[in-house]
Amino acid sequence: YGFSVPQPLAVVEKHTACMVQESLYVSEALPYPPLSTYWREQSAGWSALQRRMFLGGLADFFQSFHAAGLYSGDLRDANLLVEENNDHTWRFCLVDLDRVKHEASITQRRRIKNLVQLDRTLGQRARLAERLFFLYRYLLSGRLSRPPTAPVRGAVG
């Protein structure tokens, strides 16, 4: 699907009566900090513009993630690693993939659930204006990738 994940190394499963009872997934260790640590350590020294650039990239990442039909049942800032590039752009790497699901399309309810999950962790460290910026960017980037629709009857404008 074009999203970065650590290279898998091994999977171990414990079966009972032909059913998987426990499993362990082992992947390569990556040298990138989790989103929670990166945001806390880096954003304090950034200008408002730099903070918005980062949040815009993060919102675009999640919009693409959902547009690809992917959903995470455990979306937290600790499950996303951040690699900073030299050109002030970022690459995000998903970890803890056991609850990531692929569907033909992600329902609005699941998209909102993922955004709320992320807000409960990263949102504690972001200002309200930044949280709203992230949400607006997420919503706007989704609109830009869809064809225009007919105007809603009774809408202003």
KARA-V760542 format. One record per residue. N is the residue number from 1. RES is the residue in one letter. D_FIRST is the distance of its C-alpha to the first C-alpha in Angstrom with 2 decimals. Layout:
n: <N | N>
res: <RES | RES>
d_first: <D_FIRST | D_FIRST>
//
This chain:
n: <1 | 2 | 3 | 4 | 5 | 6 | 7 | 8 | 9 | 10 | 11 | 12 | 13 | 14 | 15 | 16 | 17 | 18 | 19 | 20 | 21 | 22 | 23 | 24 | 25 | 26 | 27 | 28 | 29 | 30 | 31 | 32 | 33 | 34 | 35 | 36 | 37 | 38 | 39 | 40 | 41 | 42 | 43 | 44 | 45 | 46 | 47 | 48 | 49 | 50 | 51 | 52 | 53 | 54 | 55 | 56 | 57 | 58 | 59 | 60 | 61 | 62 | 63 | 64 | 65 | 66 | 67 | 68 | 69 | 70 | 71 | 72 | 73 | 74 | 75 | 76 | 77 | 78 | 79 | 80 | 81 | 82 | 83 | 84 | 85 | 86 | 87 | 88 | 89 | 90 | 91 | 92 | 93 | 94 | 95 | 96 | 97 | 98 | 99 | 100 | 101 | 102 | 103 | 104 | 105 | 106 | 107 | 108 | 109 | 110 | 111 | 112 | 113 | 114 | 115 | 116 | 117 | 118 | 119 | 120 | 121 | 122 | 123 | 124 | 125 | 126 | 127 | 128 | 129 | 130 | 131 | 132 | 133 | 134 | 135 | 136 | 137 | 138 | 139 | 140 | 141 | 142 | 143 | 144 | 145 | 146 | 147 | 148 | 149 | 150 | 151 | 152 | 153 | 154 | 155 | 156 | 157>
res: <Y | G | F | S | V | P | Q | P | L | A | V | V | E | K | H | T | A | C | M | V | Q | E | S | L | Y | V | S | E | A | L | P | Y | P | P | L | S | T | Y | W | R | E | Q | S | A | G | W | S | A | L | Q | R | R | M | F | L | G | G | L | A | D | F | F | Q | S | F | H | A | A | G | L | Y | S | G | D | L | R | D | A | N | L | L | V | E | E | N | N | D | H | T | W | R | F | C | L | V | D | L | D | R | V | K | H | E | A | S | I | T | Q | R | R | R | I | K | N | L | V | Q | L | D | R | T | L | G | Q | R | A | R | L | A | E | R | L | F | F | L | Y | R | Y | L | L | S | G | R | L | S | R | P | P | T | A | P | V | R | G | A | V | G>
d_first: <0.00 | 3.79 | 5.77 | 8.98 | 10.57 | 13.97 | 14.62 | 15.78 | 19.49 | 20.92 | 20.94 | 24.41 | 25.37 | 28.82 | 29.75 | 32.72 | 33.83 | 30.60 | 28.55 | 26.34 | 28.40 | 26.79 | 23.82 | 22.95 | 19.72 | 20.47 | 18.23 | 19.30 | 21.01 | 19.76 | 22.51 | 21.01 | 22.66 | 21.24 | 21.01 | 24.33 | 26.19 | 24.77 | 25.70 | 29.08 | 30.03 | 28.78 | 29.09 | 32.80 | 33.64 | 31.52 | 32.96 | 31.95 | 30.05 | 28.05 | 27.25 | 26.06 | 23.93 | 22.16 | 21.88 | 20.65 | 17.76 | 17.01 | 17.34 | 15.04 | 12.32 | 12.96 | 13.27 | 9.80 | 8.60 | 10.96 | 10.44 | 6.92 | 9.23 | 8.89 | 12.34 | 14.15 | 17.63 | 18.81 | 17.68 | 20.18 | 20.61 | 21.27 | 17.75 | 16.25 | 17.40 | 18.34 | 18.73 | 21.15 | 21.21 | 24.60 | 24.11 | 23.89 | 20.17 | 17.94 | 14.68 | 13.64 | 12.62 | 12.09 | 14.77 | 16.44 | 13.54 | 16.06 | 15.98 | 12.32 | 12.00 | 9.87 | 12.17 | 12.71 | 13.60 | 14.57 | 18.34 | 20.25 | 21.79 | 18.64 | 17.54 | 21.10 | 21.16 | 18.25 | 20.07 | 23.33 | 22.06 | 21.02 | 24.30 | 26.34 | 25.44 | 24.67 | 26.94 | 29.89 | 29.71 | 29.10 | 31.78 | 31.85 | 31.50 | 28.34 | 26.85 | 27.76 | 26.35 | 22.93 | 23.16 | 24.41 | 21.74 | 19.00 | 20.90 | 21.67 | 18.21 | 17.28 | 20.45 | 19.86 | 16.74 | 18.78 | 21.78 | 25.12 | 26.83 | 30.55 | 32.54 | 33.44 | 37.13 | 39.19 | 36.79 | 38.48 | 37.93>
//
